[in-house]
Amino acid sequence: MALYKTSTTQATSASCSAGTSVNPSNAIPDNCHTVIIYNEDTTNTILINTGTAGGALAKATSSNVPPQGTLTLAIGVRSERVGLFDFIYDCDAGTATARITYVLSLGS
């Protein structure tokens, strides 16, 4: 039986220090339909939002990924997204690294 592969993945990361949001190493590709964020830190929460990197993100108005937790966001490929955006990352204390996986569509 043949397998039909309809997607592939691309890995990137964002290393952040509390109070200073950053962009990930690689921006979201146009054919990315799902973003998976893993917080490998054992004590600090990663904060995710949209906007311009550099400032602090508020925990109350950002998506939160708890220590050693995962967040999966279905965003749709670029032609299906409402507006253009990229995520920025911060953490609530200390430093943390978000391990990010982009799930990419191979079809049209």
N, C-alpha and C positions, 0 to 999 in steps of 0.2 A: 504494500500500500504506500503510495506517495504522500509525502507531507507537503502541505501548502503553507508557506510562511507569509503571514500578512503584516508582521511588524518586526522591528529590531530595536535595540536600545543603544543609548549613548550615555556615558557616565561623565559627571563633572562634580565639582564641590564648591563650597563657599565657607571659608574660615573667617569667623567673626569674633570680635571682642565686644563686650557689653558697651552699649551706647554709641557704636559706630557701625551702621548698616553697610553691607557690601553687596556687590554684584557677584553672581557665580562666575567661575572661570570661563564657562561657555554660555552664551545666551540661548534661549529656547529656540530650537529649530522650527522652521515653518511647518514641517510635517509632523511635529510632536503633538500627540493627542492626549497624553497622560504624563504627569510629573509625579515621581515618587521621591519623597524626602525622608532620609533616615538620619536621626540624631544619634551619633555614636557616643556622645558624652554621657557620663554616668551621673552628673549632678546638675547641669545647666539646661534650661529650656531654650530652644531655638525659636525665634520669632520671624514670621514671614509676612510680607506685605508688598504692595506695589508703590512705586514712586521713584524718587531720586536717592541714590545711595549717599551715605555720609552721616546722616543724623541718626538719632536713637529712634527705635520703634517702640510704641506703647504696647505693653502686653495685653491690655484690654481691647485694643482695636486691631490686633494682628492675629494671624493664625499661629497657634502654638504647637510645637512638637516637643513632647516631654522627653526627659532623658531616656535614651535607648528606645524611643518610640518612632513610629513611622506615620507619615501623612501621604495619602494618595489623592491627587487632584486631577479630575477629568476636565481638560480645558478645551478639547477639540482642536483640530488643525487650524492654521492661521485663517484660512478662508471662512471658517465657521465661528471664529471667536468674535465676541462683542468688544470692539476696541483693540488697540495694540498695547501690550504691556509686557513687562519683564518683572520677575519677582526680585526683591531685595531681602537680605537675611541679616539678622542681628541675634544677640542672645541676652538673656535676662541678667546674667552675672558671669564674671570670668570670661573664658573663651570656649568656643565650641566649633565643630566642623559639621556642616550639613553635607551628607553624601547624597547626591542628587542623580536620579536616573530619569532620562527622557525616553519615553516609549514612542517610537517613530512609526508612522504608517508607511508601508511600502507600495500600497495600491494607489489608484488615482482618486 
